[in-house]
Amino acid sequence: MVKFLVFAVPLVLVASAASAQQGRDACTRDASRFCRAHLSEGDQVVLACLKQNRARLSKACQQTLIDHGQ
């Protein structure tokens, strides 16, 4: 059982990191387009900006926000 956990935990961490990177990739263009003034203010400010512009976002970025509970 311990061997399984030692193997499974890194896989979950890698999958989580990959998911986060895909989400960031899906919204990069939208963030640059709609939230350029806020890019240097941190992720939470950019996320708030994206949420304010939700109707104007690409389908991929909208889906990413939904997938991450936003």
Secondary structure, 3 states (H helix, E strand, C coil): CHHHHHHHHHHHHHHHHHHHHHHHHHHHHHHHHHCHHHHHHCHHHHHHHHHHCHHHCCHHHHHHHHHCCC
